[in-house]
Amino acid sequence: MPRSVNSVASRARRKRVMKQAKGYFGRRKNVWTVAKNAVEKGMQYAYTGRKQKKRNFRSLWITRINAAARLNGMSYSEFMGKASKNNIELNRKVLADLAMNNPEAFKAIVQKVK
């Protein structure tokens, strides 16, 4: 009995990977083995990038809150510690947004915390 090869599925799989490799430079966009490796590596970077994005934004929020708190005579750690003791349940994202776009509201929060 001859060997059965599902060429329809194989072709579809290769086509999908080659479509993902669109825009890559050199042989990475049109040679199957090179493109497959490039796409797999790209997927790994995308996965780790999604995790790093969360860290980067949290770090940015902390930096912004710290800068705004220091303008009002407090350090970040002091501000966050007192905010949690006073049951202010605003997360860092919201606090950073207030610090950037609505400094008066942030100043009011700092005064309440003090």
The first five atom37 places (N, CA, C, CB, O) and aatype in JSON, in Angstrom:
{
  "aatype": [12, 14, 1, 15, 19, 2, 15, 19, 0, 15, 1, 0, 1, 1, 11, 1, 19, 12, 11, 5, 0, 11, 7, 18, 13, 7, 1, 1, 11, 2, 19, 17, 16, 19, 0, 11, 2, 0, 19, 6, 11, 7, 12, 5, 18, 0, 18, 16, 7, 1, 11, 5, 11, 11, 1, 2, 13, 1, 15, 10, 17, 9, 16, 1, 9, 2, 0, 0, 0, 1, 10, 2, 7, 12, 15, 18, 15, 6, 13, 12, 7, 11, 0, 15, 11, 2, 2, 9, 6, 10, 2, 1, 11, 19, 10, 0, 3, 10, 0, 12, 2, 2, 14, 6, 0, 13, 11, 0, 9, 19, 5, 11, 19, 11],
  "atom_mask": [
    [1, 1, 1, 1, 1],
    [1, 1, 1, 1, 1],
    [1, 1, 1, 1, 1],
    [1, 1, 1, 1, 1],
    [1, 1, 1, 1, 1],
    [1, 1, 1, 1, 1],
    [1, 1, 1, 1, 1],
    [1, 1, 1, 1, 1],
    [1, 1, 1, 1, 1],
    [1, 1, 1, 1, 1],
    [1, 1, 1, 1, 1],
    [1, 1, 1, 1, 1],
    [1, 1, 1, 1, 1],
    [1, 1, 1, 1, 1],
    [1, 1, 1, 1, 1],
    [1, 1, 1, 1, 1],
    [1, 1, 1, 1, 1],
    [1, 1, 1, 1, 1],
    [1, 1, 1, 1, 1],
    [1, 1, 1, 1, 1],
    [1, 1, 1, 1, 1],
    [1, 1, 1, 1, 1],
    [1, 1, 1, 0, 1],
    [1, 1, 1, 1, 1],
    [1, 1, 1, 1, 1],
    [1, 1, 1, 0, 1],
    [1, 1, 1, 1, 1],
    [1, 1, 1, 1, 1],
    [1, 1, 1, 1, 1],
    [1, 1, 1, 1, 1],
    [1, 1, 1, 1, 1],
    [1, 1, 1, 1, 1],
    [1, 1, 1, 1, 1],
    [1, 1, 1, 1, 1],
    [1, 1, 1, 1, 1],
    [1, 1, 1, 1, 1],
    [1, 1, 1, 1, 1],
    [1, 1, 1, 1, 1],
    [1, 1, 1, 1, 1],
    [1, 1, 1, 1, 1],
    [1, 1, 1, 1, 1],
    [1, 1, 1, 0, 1],
    [1, 1, 1, 1, 1],
    [1, 1, 1, 1, 1],
    [1, 1, 1, 1, 1],
    [1, 1, 1, 1, 1],
    [1, 1, 1, 1, 1],
    [1, 1, 1, 1, 1],
    [1, 1, 1, 0, 1],
    [1, 1, 1, 1, 1],
    [1, 1, 1, 1, 1],
    [1, 1, 1, 1, 1],
    [1, 1, 1, 1, 1],
    [1, 1, 1, 1, 1],
    [1, 1, 1, 1, 1],
    [1, 1, 1, 1, 1],
    [1, 1, 1, 1, 1],
    [1, 1, 1, 1, 1],
    [1, 1, 1, 1, 1],
    [1, 1, 1, 1, 1],
    [1, 1, 1, 1, 1],
    [1, 1, 1, 1, 1],
    [1, 1, 1, 1, 1],
    [1, 1, 1, 1, 1],
    [1, 1, 1, 1, 1],
    [1, 1, 1, 1, 1],
    [1, 1, 1, 1, 1],
    [1, 1, 1, 1, 1],
    [1, 1, 1, 1, 1],
    [1, 1, 1, 1, 1],
    [1, 1, 1, 1, 1],
    [1, 1, 1, 1, 1],
    [1, 1, 1, 0, 1],
    [1, 1, 1, 1, 1],
    [1, 1, 1, 1, 1],
    [1, 1, 1, 1, 1],
    [1, 1, 1, 1, 1],
    [1, 1, 1, 1, 1],
    [1, 1, 1, 1, 1],
    [1, 1, 1, 1, 1],
    [1, 1, 1, 0, 1],
    [1, 1, 1, 1, 1],
    [1, 1, 1, 1, 1],
    [1, 1, 1, 1, 1],
    [1, 1, 1, 1, 1],
    [1, 1, 1, 1, 1],
    [1, 1, 1, 1, 1],
    [1, 1, 1, 1, 1],
    [1, 1, 1, 1, 1],
    [1, 1, 1, 1, 1],
    [1, 1, 1, 1, 1],
    [1, 1, 1, 1, 1],
    [1, 1, 1, 1, 1],
    [1, 1, 1, 1, 1],
    [1, 1, 1, 1, 1],
    [1, 1, 1, 1, 1],
    [1, 1, 1, 1, 1],
    [1, 1, 1, 1, 1],
    [1, 1, 1, 1, 1],
    [1, 1, 1, 1, 1],
    [1, 1, 1, 1, 1],
    [1, 1, 1, 1, 1],
    [1, 1, 1, 1, 1],
    [1, 1, 1, 1, 1],
    [1, 1, 1, 1, 1],
    [1, 1, 1, 1, 1],
    [1, 1, 1, 1, 1],
    [1, 1, 1, 1, 1],
    [1, 1, 1, 1, 1],
    [1, 1, 1, 1, 1],
    [1, 1, 1, 1, 1],
    [1, 1, 1, 1, 1],
    [1, 1, 1, 1, 1],
    [1, 1, 1, 1, 1]
  ],
  "atom_positions": [
    [[0.85, -1.18, 0.0], [0.0, 0.0, 0.0], [0.89, 1.25, 0.0], [-0.97, 0.0, 1.23], [1.84, 1.33, 0.78]],
    [[0.6, 2.21, -0.86], [1.44, 3.41, -0.93], [1.28, 4.28, 0.32], [1.11, 4.24, -2.18], [0.26, 4.26, 1.01]],
    [[2.34, 5.03, 0.55], [2.34, 5.92, 1.72], [1.39, 7.09, 1.47], [3.78, 6.44, 2.03], [1.4, 7.7, 0.41]],
    [[0.57, 7.37, 2.47], [-0.38, 8.47, 2.34], [0.23, 9.75, 2.92], [-1.73, 8.13, 3.06], [0.67, 9.78, 4.07]],
    [[0.25, 10.78, 2.11], [0.8, 12.06, 2.55], [-0.3, 13.11, 2.42], [2.07, 12.46, 1.73], [-0.82, 13.32, 1.32]],
    [[-0.63, 13.75, 3.5], [-1.7, 14.74, 3.46], [-1.11, 16.07, 2.97], [-2.38, 14.9, 4.86], [-0.83, 16.96, 3.77]],
    [[-0.94, 16.18, 1.67], [-0.27, 17.37, 1.14], [-1.13, 18.62, 1.26], [0.1, 17.14, -0.3], [-0.61, 19.74, 1.29]],
    [[-2.46, 18.44, 1.33], [-3.33, 19.6, 1.47], [-3.07, 20.3, 2.81], [-4.82, 19.18, 1.36], [-2.93, 21.52, 2.87]],
    [[-3.0, 19.5, 3.89], [-2.75, 20.07, 5.21], [-1.33, 20.62, 5.32], [-2.97, 19.0, 6.29], [-1.11, 21.67, 5.92]],
    [[-0.36, 19.91, 4.71], [1.03, 20.37, 4.74], [1.16, 21.72, 4.05], [1.95, 19.34, 4.08], [1.8, 22.64, 4.55]],
    [[0.54, 21.81, 2.87], [0.59, 23.06, 2.1], [-0.07, 24.2, 2.87], [-0.1, 22.87, 0.73], [0.43, 25.33, 2.88]],
    [[-1.2, 23.89, 3.52], [-1.92, 24.92, 4.28], [-1.06, 25.41, 5.45], [-3.27, 24.38, 4.79], [-1.03, 26.6, 5.76]],
    [[-0.38, 24.45, 6.1], [0.48, 24.81, 7.24], [1.63, 25.7, 6.78], [1.02, 23.54, 7.92], [1.94, 26.71, 7.42]],
    [[2.26, 25.31, 5.66], [3.37, 26.12, 5.14], [2.89, 27.5, 4.7], [4.04, 25.4, 3.96], [3.56, 28.51, 4.91]],
    [[1.72, 27.51, 4.09], [1.16, 28.77, 3.61], [0.89, 29.72, 4.77], [-0.14, 28.52, 2.82], [1.12, 30.93, 4.68]],
    [[0.39, 29.16, 5.88], [0.09, 29.98, 7.05], [1.38, 30.58, 7.63], [-0.63, 29.14, 8.13], [1.41, 31.76, 7.99]],
    [[2.43, 29.77, 7.72], [3.71, 30.26, 8.25], [4.31, 31.31, 7.33], [4.7, 29.09, 8.45], [4.84, 32.32, 7.79]],
    [[4.24, 31.07, 6.02], [4.81, 32.03, 5.06], [4.05, 33.36, 5.1], [4.79, 31.44, 3.64], [4.63, 34.43, 4.89]],
    [[2.75, 33.27, 5.35], [1.97, 34.5, 5.47], [2.39, 35.28, 6.71], [0.45, 34.18, 5.52], [2.44, 36.51, 6.69]],
    [[2.71, 34.56, 7.8], [3.17, 35.23, 9.01], [4.55, 35.85, 8.82], [3.2, 34.25, 10.18], [4.9, 36.81, 9.51]],
    [[5.34, 35.31, 7.88], [6.7, 35.8, 7.64], [6.72, 36.99, 6.69], [7.56, 34.68, 7.07], [7.79, 37.5, 6.37]],
    [[5.56, 37.45, 6.24], [5.49, 38.62, 5.35], [6.17, 39.81, 6.02], [4.01, 38.95, 5.0], [5.95, 40.08, 7.2]],
    [[6.98, 40.52, 5.26], [7.63, 41.7, 5.79], [9.0, 41.44, 6.38], [0.0, 0.0, 0.0], [9.72, 42.38, 6.7]],
    [[9.37, 40.15, 6.54], [10.71, 39.83, 7.04], [11.72, 40.12, 5.93], [10.79, 38.34, 7.5], [11.35, 40.22, 4.76]],
    [[13.0, 40.25, 6.29], [14.05, 40.63, 5.36], [14.77, 39.4, 4.81], [15.06, 41.56, 6.03], [15.01, 38.44, 5.54]],
    [[15.1, 39.43, 3.53], [15.92, 38.39, 2.93], [15.22, 37.05, 2.84], [0.0, 0.0, 0.0], [14.02, 36.98, 2.55]],
    [[15.98, 35.97, 3.09], [15.42, 34.63, 2.94], [14.4, 34.29, 4.01], [16.52, 33.61, 2.97], [13.67, 33.31, 3.9]],
    [[14.33, 35.11, 5.06], [13.37, 34.85, 6.14], [11.94, 34.94, 5.64], [13.59, 35.83, 7.3], [11.03, 34.38, 6.25]],
    [[11.71, 35.64, 4.53], [10.34, 35.82, 4.04], [9.93, 34.81, 2.97], [10.17, 37.2, 3.5], [8.74, 34.64, 2.72]],
    [[10.91, 34.13, 2.32], [10.5, 33.28, 1.2], [11.12, 31.88, 1.16], [10.82, 33.96, -0.06], [10.8, 31.1, 0.26]],
    [[11.98, 31.53, 2.1], [12.54, 30.18, 2.17], [11.91, 29.48, 3.36], [14.1, 30.19, 2.28], [11.97, 29.98, 4.49]],
    [[11.29, 28.33, 3.12], [10.46, 27.66, 4.12], [11.18, 27.43, 5.45], [9.96, 26.34, 3.58], [10.68, 27.83, 6.49]],
    [[12.35, 26.79, 5.42], [13.01, 26.42, 6.68], [13.44, 27.66, 7.46], [14.23, 25.54, 6.4], [13.31, 27.7, 8.69]],
    [[13.95, 28.66, 6.76], [14.39, 29.89, 7.42], [13.19, 30.65, 7.96], [15.2, 30.78, 6.44], [13.21, 31.16, 9.08]],
    [[12.13, 30.72, 7.15], [10.91, 31.45, 7.56], [10.27, 30.78, 8.77], [9.91, 31.51, 6.39], [9.81, 31.47, 9.68]],
    [[10.23, 29.44, 8.78], [9.62, 28.71, 9.9], [10.35, 29.02, 11.2], [9.63, 27.19, 9.62], [9.72, 29.28, 12.22]],
    [[11.68, 29.0, 11.15], [12.46, 29.3, 12.35], [12.26, 30.75, 12.8], [13.95, 29.04, 12.09], [12.14, 31.04, 13.99]],
    [[12.22, 31.66, 11.82], [12.05, 33.08, 12.13], [10.69, 33.34, 12.76], [12.22, 33.93, 10.87], [10.57, 34.11, 13.72]],
    [[9.66, 32.71, 12.23], [8.3, 32.9, 12.75], [8.18, 32.31, 14.15], [7.26, 32.25, 11.81], [7.58, 32.92, 15.04]],
    [[8.77, 31.11, 14.37], [8.73, 30.5, 15.71], [9.42, 31.39, 16.73], [9.4, 29.1, 15.69], [8.9, 31.59, 17.83]],
    [[10.58, 31.93, 16.38], [11.31, 32.81, 17.28], [10.51, 34.1, 17.52], [12.71, 33.14, 16.7], [10.46, 34.61, 18.64]],
    [[9.9, 34.6, 16.47], [9.08, 35.8, 16.6], [7.91, 35.58, 17.54], [0.0, 0.0, 0.0], [7.55, 36.47, 18.31]],
    [[7.31, 34.39, 17.48], [6.21, 34.06, 18.4], [6.68, 34.01, 19.84], [5.58, 32.72, 18.01], [5.97, 34.43, 20.75]],
    [[7.9, 33.5, 20.05], [8.46, 33.47, 21.41], [8.66, 34.89, 21.93], [9.82, 32.69, 21.43], [8.32, 35.2, 23.07]],
    [[9.21, 35.75, 21.08], [9.42, 37.14, 21.48], [8.09, 37.83, 21.77], [10.18, 37.9, 20.38], [7.99, 38.64, 22.69]],
    [[7.07, 37.51, 20.97], [5.75, 38.12, 21.17], [5.17, 37.7, 22.51], [4.8, 37.73, 20.02], [4.58, 38.51, 23.22]],
    [[5.35, 36.42, 22.86], [4.83, 35.91, 24.13], [5.5, 36.61, 25.31], [5.04, 34.38, 24.22], [4.83, 37.09, 26.22]],
    [[6.84, 36.65, 25.29], [7.55, 37.31, 26.39], [7.26, 38.81, 26.4], [9.07, 37.06, 26.29], [7.21, 39.42, 27.47]],
    [[7.08, 39.39, 25.21], [6.78, 40.82, 25.12], [5.47, 41.18, 25.79], [0.0, 0.0, 0.0], [5.34, 42.24, 26.39]],
    [[4.48, 40.28, 25.68], [3.19, 40.54, 26.33], [3.33, 40.56, 27.84], [2.15, 39.48, 25.91], [2.63, 41.3, 28.52]],
    [[4.24, 39.75, 28.38], [4.48, 39.75, 29.83], [5.27, 41.0, 30.24], [5.25, 38.47, 30.25], [4.98, 41.62, 31.27]],
    [[6.27, 41.37, 29.42], [7.11, 42.52, 29.73], [6.34, 43.82, 29.67], [8.29, 42.58, 28.79], [6.64, 44.76, 30.41]],
    [[5.33, 43.88, 28.79], [4.54, 45.1, 28.64], [3.86, 45.46, 29.96], [3.49, 44.93, 27.53], [3.79, 46.63, 30.32]],
    [[3.37, 44.46, 30.67], [2.71, 44.69, 31.96], [3.7, 45.26, 32.98], [2.09, 43.37, 32.5], [3.38, 46.18, 33.72]],
    [[4.92, 44.69, 33.0], [5.96, 45.18, 33.91], [6.34, 46.61, 33.57], [7.2, 44.29, 33.85], [6.48, 47.46, 34.46]],
    [[6.51, 46.88, 32.27], [6.94, 48.21, 31.84], [5.92, 49.28, 32.2], [7.19, 48.22, 30.34], [6.28, 50.37, 32.64]],
    [[4.63, 48.96, 32.01], [3.61, 49.94, 32.33], [3.53, 50.18, 33.82], [2.26, 49.49, 31.8], [3.37, 51.33, 34.25]],
    [[3.63, 49.12, 34.63], [3.61, 49.3, 36.08], [4.77, 50.19, 36.51], [3.67, 47.93, 36.8], [4.61, 51.07, 37.36]],
    [[5.94, 49.96, 35.94], [7.12, 50.77, 36.24], [6.9, 52.24, 35.85], [8.34, 50.21, 35.51], [7.28, 53.14, 36.59]],
    [[6.27, 52.46, 34.69], [5.97, 53.82, 34.24], [5.0, 54.5, 35.2], [5.38, 53.8, 32.82], [5.19, 55.67, 35.55]],
    [[3.96, 53.78, 35.63], [2.98, 54.35, 36.56], [3.65, 54.74, 37.87], [1.84, 53.35, 36.83], [3.39, 55.82, 38.42]],
    [[4.53, 53.87, 38.38], [5.22, 54.15, 39.64], [6.09, 55.4, 39.5], [6.08, 52.93, 40.07], [6.13, 56.23, 40.41]],
    [[6.78, 55.52, 38.37], [7.63, 56.69, 38.13], [6.8, 57.97, 38.12], [8.38, 56.54, 36.8], [7.2, 58.98, 38.71]],
    [[5.64, 57.93, 37.46], [4.79, 59.12, 37.38], [4.2, 59.48, 38.74], [3.66, 58.89, 36.38], [4.15, 60.66, 39.09]],
    [[3.77, 58.48, 39.49], [3.22, 58.74, 40.83], [4.3, 59.33, 41.73], [2.63, 57.45, 41.46], [4.04, 60.27, 42.48]],
    [[5.5, 58.78, 41.65], [6.62, 59.25, 42.46], [6.92, 60.71, 42.16], [7.87, 58.39, 42.2], [7.1, 61.52, 43.07]],
    [[6.97, 61.06, 40.86], [7.26, 62.44, 40.47], [6.19, 63.39, 41.0], [7.37, 62.55, 38.94], [6.51, 64.46, 41.52]],
    [[4.92, 63.0, 40.85], [3.83, 63.86, 41.31], [3.79, 63.96, 42.83], [2.48, 63.34, 40.79], [3.5, 65.02, 43.38]],
    [[4.08, 62.86, 43.51], [4.08, 62.86, 44.97], [5.2, 63.76, 45.49], [4.24, 61.43, 45.52], [5.01, 64.49, 46.47]],
    [[6.37, 63.71, 44.85], [7.49, 64.55, 45.28], [7.2, 66.04, 45.07], [8.76, 64.15, 44.53], [7.68, 66.88, 45.83]],
    [[6.43, 66.35, 44.03], [6.03, 67.75, 43.84], [5.16, 68.23, 45.01], [5.27, 67.91, 42.5], [5.11, 69.42, 45.3]],
    [[4.48, 67.29, 45.66], [3.62, 67.62, 46.79], [4.28, 67.27, 48.13], [2.29, 66.88, 46.66], [3.6, 67.17, 49.16]],
    [[5.59, 67.09, 48.12], [6.35, 66.92, 49.36], [6.27, 65.55, 49.99], [0.0, 0.0, 0.0], [6.29, 65.44, 51.22]],
    [[6.17, 64.5, 49.2], [6.13, 63.12, 49.71], [6.92, 62.22, 48.78], [4.67, 62.61, 49.87], [7.06, 62.51, 47.6]],
    [[7.42, 61.11, 49.32], [8.04, 60.12, 48.45], [6.96, 59.13, 48.03], [9.23, 59.4, 49.17], [5.87, 59.09, 48.59]],
    [[7.29, 58.32, 47.02], [6.33, 57.35, 46.5], [5.93, 56.33, 47.57], [6.92, 56.61, 45.28], [4.74, 56.06, 47.78]],
    [[6.94, 55.78, 48.25], [6.65, 54.73, 49.23], [5.82, 55.27, 50.39], [7.95, 54.11, 49.76], [4.91, 54.61, 50.88]],
    [[6.15, 56.48, 50.81], [5.41, 57.12, 51.9], [3.95, 57.35, 51.46], [6.07, 58.48, 52.29], [3.02, 57.08, 52.21]],
    [[3.78, 57.84, 50.22], [2.45, 58.12, 49.7], [1.62, 56.84, 49.6], [2.54, 58.8, 48.34], [0.47, 56.82, 50.03]],
    [[2.2, 55.79, 49.03], [1.44, 54.55, 48.83], [1.13, 53.87, 50.17], [2.23, 53.58, 47.93], [0.05, 53.3, 50.35]],
    [[2.06, 53.95, 51.11], [1.81, 53.38, 52.42], [0.66, 54.07, 53.14], [0.0, 0.0, 0.0], [-0.22, 53.41, 53.69]],
    [[0.68, 55.4, 53.12], [-0.39, 56.16, 53.78], [-1.72, 56.02, 53.03], [0.01, 57.64, 53.87], [-2.78, 56.02, 53.65]],
    [[-1.65, 55.9, 51.71], [-2.88, 55.73, 50.92], [-3.57, 54.42, 51.28], [-2.57, 55.78, 49.41], [-4.79, 54.37, 51.4]],
    [[-2.79, 53.36, 51.44], [-3.41, 52.07, 51.78], [-3.95, 52.09, 53.21], [-2.4, 50.93, 51.61], [-4.97, 51.46, 53.49]],
    [[-3.27, 52.8, 54.11], [-3.76, 52.91, 55.5], [-5.06, 53.7, 55.57], [-2.69, 53.57, 56.39], [-5.93, 53.42, 56.41]],
    [[-5.2, 54.71, 54.68], [-6.41, 55.52, 54.65], [-7.5, 54.94, 53.75], [-6.08, 56.93, 54.19], [-8.46, 55.62, 53.41]],
    [[-7.34, 53.67, 53.37], [-8.33, 52.95, 52.55], [-8.64, 53.64, 51.22], [-9.61, 52.78, 53.33], [-9.79, 53.65, 50.77]],
    [[-7.61, 54.22, 50.6], [-7.78, 54.78, 49.26], [-7.46, 53.64, 48.29], [-6.85, 56.05, 49.01], [-6.3, 53.27, 48.13]],
    [[-8.49, 53.12, 47.66], [-8.32, 51.91, 46.84], [-8.2, 52.23, 45.36], [-9.49, 50.98, 47.06], [-8.79, 51.55, 44.52]],
    [[-7.44, 53.27, 45.03], [-7.15, 53.58, 43.64], [-5.88, 52.84, 43.24], [-7.0, 55.13, 43.41], [-4.89, 52.87, 43.96]],
    [[-5.92, 52.17, 42.11], [-4.72, 51.45, 41.68], [-3.7, 52.4, 41.05], [-5.09, 50.34, 40.68], [-3.99, 53.57, 40.83]],
    [[-2.52, 51.88, 40.77], [-1.42, 52.71, 40.27], [-1.74, 53.31, 38.91], [-0.14, 51.88, 40.18], [-1.33, 54.43, 38.61]],
    [[-2.48, 52.57, 38.08], [-2.84, 53.07, 36.76], [-3.68, 54.34, 36.87], [-3.6, 52.0, 35.96], [-3.43, 55.32, 36.17]],
    [[-4.67, 54.31, 37.74], [-5.57, 55.46, 37.92], [-4.82, 56.62, 38.57], [-6.8, 55.08, 38.77], [-4.97, 57.77, 38.15]],
    [[-4.0, 56.32, 39.58], [-3.23, 57.37, 40.25], [-2.27, 58.06, 39.28], [-2.45, 56.78, 41.43], [-2.13, 59.28, 39.3]],
    [[-1.62, 57.27, 38.43], [-0.69, 57.84, 37.45], [-1.44, 58.7, 36.44], [0.08, 56.72, 36.72], [-0.94, 59.75, 36.04]],
    [[-2.62, 58.27, 36.05], [-3.43, 59.06, 35.11], [-3.84, 60.39, 35.76], [-4.68, 58.26, 34.67], [-3.8, 61.43, 35.11]],
    [[-4.24, 60.34, 37.02], [-4.59, 61.57, 37.73], [-3.37, 62.49, 37.84], [-5.13, 61.25, 39.13], [-3.48, 63.7, 37.63]],
    [[-2.22, 61.91, 38.16], [-1.0, 62.7, 38.32], [-0.64, 63.42, 37.03], [0.15, 61.79, 38.77], [-0.17, 64.56, 37.06]],
    [[-0.85, 62.76, 35.88], [-0.49, 63.35, 34.6], [-1.54, 64.35, 34.11], [-0.3, 62.27, 33.56], [-1.2, 65.47, 33.71]],
    [[-2.81, 63.95, 34.15], [-3.85, 64.71, 33.47], [-4.69, 65.59, 34.38], [-4.75, 63.78, 32.74], [-5.4, 66.48, 33.91]],
    [[-4.62, 65.34, 35.7], [-5.46, 66.11, 36.62], [-4.69, 66.35, 37.92], [-6.8, 65.37, 36.9], [-5.03, 65.77, 38.95]],
    [[-3.66, 67.2, 37.88], [-2.81, 67.39, 39.06], [-3.55, 67.9, 40.3], [-1.71, 68.35, 38.72], [-3.15, 67.62, 41.42]],
    [[-4.65, 68.66, 40.09], [-5.4, 69.18, 41.24], [-6.03, 68.03, 42.02], [-6.5, 70.18, 40.77], [-6.01, 68.02, 43.25]],
    [[-6.6, 67.08, 41.29], [-7.22, 65.92, 41.95], [-6.16, 65.1, 42.69], [-7.96, 65.04, 40.9], [-6.41, 64.61, 43.79]],
    [[-4.99, 64.95, 42.07], [-3.92, 64.2, 42.72], [-3.46, 64.92, 43.98], [-2.74, 63.98, 41.76], [-3.18, 64.28, 45.0]],
    [[-3.37, 66.24, 43.9], [-2.97, 67.04, 45.06], [-3.98, 66.87, 46.19], [-2.83, 68.54, 44.67], [-3.61, 66.79, 47.36]],
    [[-5.26, 66.82, 45.84], [-6.31, 66.61, 46.85], [-6.15, 65.25, 47.53], [-7.71, 66.71, 46.2], [-6.36, 65.13, 48.74]],
    [[-5.78, 64.24, 46.75], [-5.56, 62.9, 47.33], [-4.37, 62.94, 48.28], [-5.32, 61.85, 46.22], [-4.42, 62.36, 49.36]],
    [[-3.31, 63.64, 47.87], [-2.12, 63.75, 48.73], [-2.48, 64.48, 50.04], [-0.98, 64.5, 47.98], [-2.03, 64.09, 51.11]],
    [[-3.27, 65.53, 49.94], [-3.68, 66.26, 51.14], [-4.52, 65.38, 52.06], [-4.48, 67.53, 50.76], [-4.38, 65.44, 53.28]],
    [[-5.39, 64.57, 51.49], [-6.22, 63.66, 52.29], [-5.36, 62.62, 52.99], [-7.27, 62.96, 51.4], [-5.61, 62.25, 54.13]],
    [[-4.31, 62.15, 52.27], [-3.4, 61.14, 52.83], [-2.58, 61.73, 53.97], [-2.47, 60.59, 51.75], [-2.35, 61.06, 54.98]],
    [[-2.15, 62.98, 53.81], [-1.34, 63.63, 54.86], [-2.18, 63.81, 56.09], [-0.78, 64.99, 54.38], [-1.7, 64.33, 57.1]]
  ]
}
